[in-house]
Amino acid sequence: MKIIKLILFFILINNVVLEAKPSFNKLIKETNRYLMIYSQLNPFEIEYDLNSLGLSTQEKKDFLKDYKDDDQLVLDTKAIDTQYLIQFYQYKILDNLDKIIEHKKFSKKDITQLLDNSGELFIVKSEDNKLYNFSLDEKTGGSYRSRISWMYYTETPYEKHEQHIENNSNNFSIFHSDGFDEIYTLKTTEGVKYLLIGHVRGCSYCFETHVLLTKFEDGIFKSDFEYAINIRDYEKGLAYDSTTKTIYVEYISDDLTPFCNCNDEDNISEIDEQEYNTLECKCIFKFNGNNFELIHEEKNEIESKEND
């Protein structure tokens, strides 16, 4: 009889523990709901009526409970300061993502297909399912569309997003803080390497594209190739052909990049602030089996102009 009671006791305890941990599907559903609400928040709005966001009664209670001690938060019984709402749902989304990544079912699912990947949250992964980038629109309200971004590599212990961003660990310090839109897996004689490409809007008419070829070696990620271009033309910049493994760069020089830049050392060239030529620039980098090398460089002068 005592043995039966003991067995029942452990079954009960086990069930309580299981109930305390959200299921994978519940975490996905909950996170998508947070993303839906987050997508409605416009940083240029001063406040939001909680009833206008489609929150459940419990969600409203949770929000007010978490921020009940802040006198600047509750403008009245319904209206809430927009910035606090943004911070609240950022925390909810990022906290849930930590739980999802650490869940035992994560490796068996395609997270890019399960979570809302339509604009607020970007998730990209390598073809070998080992390297992930997560990035969330920070909603600062500025023309610089900064993102909260962090990496996950399945061959190392997972660092929660907060630890990863704040500590800037050696494992991931080479990765761009605004994240990436594409990750390609390249097999080389030196082992597997990853090509990552990202875009970020730095101001109303400032468009940066950055590319990185990296490999994991001696416990950290190391850079083999890097390139970035910052221009005012959204239609031009950098493109990658995954079939031919070729990087194409094409742009017209402007005040952000008033020179043709096919090599990193060009970035530190002295530029005459009073006068420069407008150039049509082209660079082609070809993958040689281990790295990208410059195979074509073109510079054509379009016109001369003076800056007063």
Secondary structure, DSSP 8 states (H G I E B T S, - for coil): -HHHHHHHHHHHHHHHHHHHS--HHHHHHHHHHHHHHHHH--TTSSEEEGGGTT--HHHHHHHHHHTTT-TTTBSSSSEEEHHHHHHHHHHHHHHHHHHHHHSTTGGGS-HHHHS--SSSEEEEE-TTS-EEEEEEE---SSSS--EEEEEEETTS----HHHHHHH--TTTTTS-TT--SEEEEEEETTEEEEEEEEEEEEETTEEEEEEEEEEEETTEEEEEEEEEEEES-TT-EEEEETTTTEEEEEEE--SSS-S--SSGGGGG----SSEEEEEEEEEEEEE-SSSEEEEEEEEEEEEEEE--
